[in-house]
Amino acid sequence: MATNYDFILDYFITFFNTFTLIKMILMMLSQFSYYFSYQSFHDFLT
């Protein structure tokens, strides 16, 4: 029973870490795309 619980806990921690990593990457991508679109829009204006 203890090993089963440890396995479930380990799986949950791995899933949570992966989810946090994906969320961080998505945030970075959205920031980068926002900055890139802002730069191109700024270049378009000038």
NUSE-319781 format. One record per atom (N, C-alpha, C, CB): residue number from 1; atom name; y, z, x. Coordinates in Angstrom, 2 decimals. Atoms other than C-alpha are relative to their C-alpha. Glycine has a CB too. Example, Ala and Ser with C-alpha at 12.3 -4.5 7.8 and 13.67 -1.06 7.14 Angstrom:
BEGIN
  num  atomo       c2       c3       c1
    1      N    -1.19     0.00     0.89
    1     CA    -4.50     7.80    12.30
    1      C     1.20     0.00     0.90
    1     CB     0.03     1.25    -0.99
    2      N    -1.19    -0.06    -0.82
    2     CA    -1.06     7.14    13.67
    2      C     1.09     0.73    -0.77
    2     CB     0.46    -1.42     0.41
//
This chain:
BEGIN
  num  atomo       c2       c3       c1
    1      N    -1.20     0.00     0.83
    1     CA     0.00     0.00     0.00
    1      C     1.26     0.00     0.87
    1     CB     0.00     1.22    -0.94
    2      N    -1.17    -0.10    -0.89
    2     CA     2.39     0.88     2.82
    2      C     0.25    -1.33     0.70
    2     CB    -0.20     1.13     1.04
    3      N    -0.16     1.28    -0.69
    3     CA     1.71    -2.39     4.61
    3      C     0.56    -1.05    -0.96
    3     CB    -1.34    -0.47     0.60
    4      N    -0.53     0.91     1.02
    4     CA     2.34    -4.30     1.38
    4      C     1.49     0.21    -0.19
    4     CB    -0.74     0.18    -1.32
    5      N    -1.41    -0.32     0.19
    5     CA     5.64    -2.50     0.93
    5      C     0.82    -0.46     1.20
    5     CB     0.18     1.51    -0.23
    6      N    -0.69     0.44    -1.22
    6     CA     6.62    -3.19     4.54
    6      C     0.15    -1.51     0.00
    6     CB    -0.75     0.47     1.26
    7      N    -0.04     1.46     0.04
    7     CA     5.78    -6.86     4.06
    7      C     1.07    -0.48    -0.98
    7     CB    -1.38    -0.56    -0.40
    8      N    -1.00     0.37     1.01
    8     CA     7.91    -7.08     0.91
    8      C     1.40     0.30     0.51
    8     CB    -0.26     0.75    -1.33
    9      N    -1.31    -0.38    -0.54
    9     CA    10.79    -5.26     2.60
    9      C     0.42    -0.96     1.09
    9     CB    -0.03     1.44     0.54
   10      N    -0.30     0.94    -1.09
   10     CA    10.57    -7.52     5.64
   10      C     0.37    -1.37    -0.57
   10     CB    -1.21    -0.13     0.96
   11      N    -0.29     1.28     0.64
   11     CA    10.51   -10.60     3.42
   11      C     1.39     0.02    -0.64
   11     CB    -1.07    -0.33    -1.06
   12      N    -1.30    -0.13     0.65
   12     CA    13.53    -9.34     1.48
   12      C     1.13    -0.03     1.03
   12     CB     0.07     1.28    -0.83
   13      N    -1.01    -0.03    -1.06
   13     CA    15.48    -8.64     4.69
   13      C     0.19    -1.39     0.59
   13     CB    -0.39     1.01     1.11
   14      N    -0.08     1.36    -0.54
   14     CA    14.65   -12.09     6.05
   14      C     0.73    -0.92    -0.97
   14     CB    -1.40    -0.55     0.31
   15      N    -0.64     0.82     1.02
   15     CA    15.69   -13.71     2.77
   15      C     1.49     0.30    -0.07
   15     CB    -0.66     0.22    -1.37
   16      N    -1.40    -0.40     0.07
   16     CA    18.93   -11.71     2.70
   16      C     0.78    -0.51     1.21
   16     CB     0.12     1.53    -0.09
   17      N    -0.65     0.50    -1.20
   17     CA    19.75   -12.64     6.30
   17      C     0.22    -1.51    -0.09
   17     CB    -0.82     0.34     1.25
   18      N    -0.13     1.44     0.15
   18     CA    19.10   -16.31     5.58
   18      C     1.08    -0.35    -1.01
   18     CB    -1.34    -0.62    -0.44
   19      N    -1.01     0.23     1.02
   19     CA    21.25   -16.14     2.46
   19      C     1.40     0.25     0.55
   19     CB    -0.26     0.89    -1.23
   20      N    -1.30    -0.31    -0.60
   20     CA    24.09   -14.49     4.39
   20      C     0.40    -1.07     0.99
   20     CB    -0.04     1.37     0.70
   21      N    -0.28     1.04    -0.98
   21     CA    23.81   -17.09     7.14
   21      C     0.44    -1.29    -0.70
   21     CB    -1.24    -0.27     0.88
   22      N    -0.35     1.22     0.74
   22     CA    23.90   -19.97     4.63
   22      C     1.39     0.15    -0.62
   22     CB    -1.05    -0.29    -1.11
   23      N    -1.30    -0.24     0.60
   23     CA    26.88   -18.38     2.87
   23      C     1.11    -0.11     1.05
   23     CB     0.04     1.38    -0.67
   24      N    -0.97     0.06    -1.09
   24     CA    28.70   -18.03     6.19
   24      C     0.25    -1.45     0.42
   24     CB    -0.47     0.83     1.19
   25      N    -0.12     1.41    -0.39
   25     CA    27.98   -21.67     7.10
   25      C     0.77    -0.78    -1.08
   25     CB    -1.40    -0.63     0.23
   26      N    -0.70     0.68     1.08
   26     CA    29.17   -22.85     3.68
   26      C     1.49     0.35     0.00
   26     CB    -0.61     0.37    -1.35
   27      N    -1.40    -0.40    -0.08
   27     CA    32.37   -20.84     4.04
   27      C     0.70    -0.71     1.15
   27     CB     0.12     1.52     0.16
   28      N    -0.58     0.68    -1.15
   28     CA    32.98   -22.32     7.48
   28      C     0.21    -1.48    -0.31
   28     CB    -0.90     0.16     1.24
   29      N    -0.11     1.41     0.35
   29     CA    32.34   -25.83     6.15
   29      C     1.14    -0.24    -0.98
   29     CB    -1.31    -0.51    -0.59
   30      N    -1.08     0.16     0.97
   30     CA    34.71   -25.35     3.24
   30      C     1.36     0.19     0.66
   30     CB    -0.16     0.98    -1.16
   31      N    -1.25    -0.21    -0.74
   31     CA    37.40   -23.99     5.56
   31      C     0.32    -1.23     0.84
   31     CB    -0.10     1.24     0.89
   32      N    -0.20     1.16    -0.86
   32     CA    36.91   -26.93     7.93
   32      C     0.40    -1.23    -0.82
   32     CB    -1.27    -0.30     0.79
   33      N    -0.33     1.16     0.84
   33     CA    36.98   -29.52     5.14
   33      C     1.40     0.16    -0.60
   33     CB    -1.04    -0.17    -1.13
   34      N    -1.34    -0.24     0.52
   34     CA    40.09   -27.88     3.67
   34      C     1.05    -0.29     1.07
   34     CB     0.14     1.46    -0.49
   35      N    -0.92     0.24    -1.10
   35     CA    41.80   -27.96     7.06
   35      C     0.08    -1.50     0.30
   35     CB    -0.43     0.77     1.25
   36      N     0.05     1.43    -0.30
   36     CA    40.69   -31.55     7.63
   36      C     0.76    -0.81    -1.06
   36     CB    -1.45    -0.49     0.09
   37      N    -0.70     0.71     1.08
   37     CA    41.95   -32.73     4.23
   37      C     1.50     0.29     0.07
   37     CB    -0.56     0.41    -1.38
   38      N    -1.42    -0.35    -0.13
   38     CA    45.23   -30.87     4.80
   38      C     0.63    -0.81     1.13
   38     CB     0.17     1.51     0.26
   39      N    -0.51     0.76    -1.14
   39     CA    45.65   -32.57     8.18
   39      C     0.18    -1.48    -0.37
   39     CB    -0.94     0.14     1.21
   40      N    -0.08     1.41     0.37
   40     CA    44.93   -36.04     6.79
   40      C     1.12    -0.22    -1.02
   40     CB    -1.35    -0.50    -0.56
   41      N    -1.07     0.09     0.98
   41     CA    47.28   -35.40     3.88
   41      C     1.36     0.11     0.70
   41     CB    -0.15     1.10    -1.07
   42      N    -1.23    -0.16    -0.77
   42     CA    49.96   -34.25     6.33
   42      C     0.31    -1.27     0.79
   42     CB    -0.11     1.21     0.95
   43      N    -0.19     1.27    -0.73
   43     CA    49.42   -37.38     8.43
   43      C     0.41    -1.11    -0.96
   43     CB    -1.30    -0.38     0.75
   44      N    -0.33     1.02     0.99
   44     CA    49.66   -39.45     5.28
   44      C     1.47     0.11    -0.41
   44     CB    -0.91     0.15    -1.24
   45      N    -1.40    -0.19     0.39
   45     CA    53.03   -37.92     4.40
   45      C     0.96    -0.46     1.08
   45     CB     0.25     1.46    -0.34
   46      N    -0.92     0.32    -1.10
   46     CA    54.59   -38.44     7.82
   46      C    -0.10    -1.46     0.41
   46     CB    -0.28     0.89     1.21
//
